[in-house]
């Protein structure tokens, strides 16, 4: 029997690569049954969707700042369950057995930021649990800049959210049971965020196909470089080679990229076909 989470609306917001966001939602839906599952994308990107996923049309998101504004200012109006589980194309539920009822005692949980002090080290928004209390309070944050939204809400304005609205952020020990991102991968966690973790949970053909759906700005990013390294570490030379080809095509032809590309080429030659 699958884990039942009727209190949660599972959410992905993506007008850049909605097919990948849909795939991420499906990964989570294989692990648990949610009260509602919503993909927020442009109107022309929502037909057809797999059964169980509700399409919600929104304006095209053209930047990270657009995404952050939508999450903070607009998303709460669409959430009618007590909690939202906000996910992205590169983060989803991986171990339903890691769910803890105590997660619902907190208003916000995301993966721990290892480089932040305890008072503001929780956490990453790309795979995050948010209560109605948190979302309503976040709408009232007075900030001209809302991007990145998780940093604005969980670092800059965390103390105000706690003091003025009674928002309860999960402690780090609970957050580590919930999700991982940039810390060491735990033995078990409910979910994760970060494309460099995909080789742990996807096979090479699936990752290779996903690369074709990503825009050039992804391949210019640090996350793309980290994904290339993760692919090479898992022996996924074909996907790594394609990623690095796209990275160089997108304008990142630095020595590090060339070195990784050479490693991928060598690995393809020595691995059995």
Helices and strands as residue ranges (DSSP letters): E 3-13, H 18-31, E 32-41, G 43-45, E 54-57, H 64-69, I 70-74, G 75-78, E 83-87, G 96-98, G 101-105, E 108-109, G 118-120, E 128-131, H 132-139, H 149-151, I 152-156, H 158-165, H 172-178, E 179-180, E 191-192, G 195-197, H 198-201, H 204-211, H 216-219, H 222-233, H 237-249, H 255-270
